[in-house]
Amino acid sequence: MKKNELLDNCLAILQTIKDDKKSLEKLLKFMEEEIEPKETNVKFLPDCKLQIDEKYRSTVKEIAGYLEMGHTVFVNPETLEIDSMPKDYDPIVSDDFDFDYDKVEGWIEIEPLESHESYVIMETFIQSLPEGEEKNRLADAIEGYKPFANFNRLIHNSEERENWFKHRTHWFEKYVIDNYLDKIKN
């Protein structure tokens, strides 16, 4: 079974138990005991650098930056040249942006994260925070209607703002490294 299919199956199960506190607690306990966390707590490692060849560091950072903006990114694996376009770019509708599709033919295409993947970034950040009012406010914000808007409104007026940016950047860089660096190197 492919990774996305596995994730879809897990999410389907979560959907069926989302309102059952006892089942959620049981699942959380299982996950904490049986599954090793794969992410580093960036809050406590503010200058965290992922271990990759220095040749690719700036490429990974640039790709991650475009992905954070919601762009689709194209990488020439031979020259490491990068081009990007907004995810919803439509050449018929958009006069203010011109994208040359011929230029990127044969390049590696990197799609922006899906909303559920971006949601996980917010969740892991909140989990990394110390217990307290701020953590509770942010956790409540992503549980309700418009979780991204609510989270952004709160985090931009928070003492944790800079830590959020570091955490998010770390996740995007890790996403690029884990999913695309081998393709870029070849």
N, C-alpha and C positions, 0 to 999 in steps of 0.2 A: 504494500500500500504506500502511496506517495505521501510526502510530508503534509501537503495541503489537505489531502483526504483524511489523514490522521487528525489533523487539527480540526477539520470540519466535524468529524465524529465526536471529538472531545467537546467541542462547543455545543453540539446538539444535546449531549448528555447534560452539560451545564445548564442549558436552557430549560431542561425538564425539571431540574432541582433548584432553580434560582430563587424560588420563594420558600424553600424548605430549609430553615436555619440549621436544623439538626444534621441534615444530609450535607450541607455546605461545610459545617464544622468538621464532620467526619472526613470529607474530602480534603479539606485543608490540613488536617492532622496527618492524613496519609501522605500528602504531597511533601509536607515538611519533614516527615520521617524517612520517606523512601526515595525522594528525588533530590539530588544534589542541586543547589542553585547554580546556574551557569553565569550569572552576572556578578560583577564586582560592585560593591557599594561605593559609588563614585563620591557620595557625600563625604566620605572619610578619606578619599584619595583625590584631592582637588586637582592635582597635576598628573592624573592617570594617563599613561600612554600605552596604547595597544602595541604589542611587540610585532612589528613588521619591518621588512627591509626599508631602509631610509629612502630608497629610490621611489617607493610607492606612497610614502607618507603624505606628500602634498596632493597627490592624485586622489587618495582616499578622502582626505579632508575636503577637497573641492567637491567631489561627488556627494559626500554626506551633506555638505552645505546646500547643494541644489535639492537634494531629497528632502531636507528639512523645510524647504520652501514649497514642496509639493510638485517639483518638476520631474519630468522624465529625462533621464540622463543618457547620453550616448558617449562611449569611450572607444577611441581608436587604440587597440591593444599594441600596435606597432610603435606609435609615436606618443601614446598616453595623452593625446589631445582630447579635450572634453568639449561637448556642446550639450545644451539642454533646451527644453521648452516647457512651458506650463502644461500640466497634465491635461487640462481641458482645451488646449489650443485647437482652434478651428480656422484654417487659412481663409475660408469663405467669409467668416464673421469678423475676424481680427485684421484690422488695417495697421495697427501699431506694432505688430510683431511679425517678422518674416523669417521663416525657418526653411533651410535648404535640406530637404530630405535626401537629395542625391549625394550630398557631402557625407552623410553618415551611413550610407549603404555599406553593409558588412561590418559595421561597428557593433560593439556590445551595447544592448539596450537595457537600461535599468529603470524599472517602473517605480514610482513612489510607493511608500508603504500603504497598505490597506488601513481603513479606519480602526479595525480591531487590533492591528499591530501597533498603531499609534496609541491606542487606549492602554495597551500593556505597558508602554513606556511611562505613561502617567501613573499607572498602578504601582509599578516597581519603585518609582520615585517616592510615592506616598508611603510605601512600605518601609523605605529606607529612613524615613523621618523618625525622630524620637517621639514617644508617646506624648500627646498633649493636644491643646486646642487647635493649633495650626494643622496638625495631621488630621484631626477629626473634621475640620472644616473642608479641607481638600478632599478627603474621602467622601464626605457627603455630597460635595459638588459634582463628582463624577458618577454618582449613583442615580442622579435625577435626570430631568429633561435637559438637553443640550450640554452634555458633560464637557465637551471641549471648550465651549464658550465660558461655562462656569469656572472651569479650572483656570483658564487663561486670565479671567477677570481677577480671581483671587491671587494667583501666583505672581502677577505683575505688581501687586501691592504687598508682597510678602518679603520677609527677611530671607526666605529660602530661594528667592528669584535667581540669584547667581548659581546656586547649587543645582537648580532645575536646568539651567542652560548647559551646565557641564554634564549633567546626567543625560540629557537628551542628545547632546553632541556625541558623547561616548557611545550611546546606543546606535546612533546612525552610522558612526564609523565602524562599529562592530558588525552591524548588518552588512555593510559593504565588504568588509574583510571576510566574513563568514560565507557570504553568498556569491561574491563576484571576483574577489582578488585572484583566485586560481584561474578564472577565465581571462582576466586582464593580463596575467603573467604569460599565458600561452600564446 
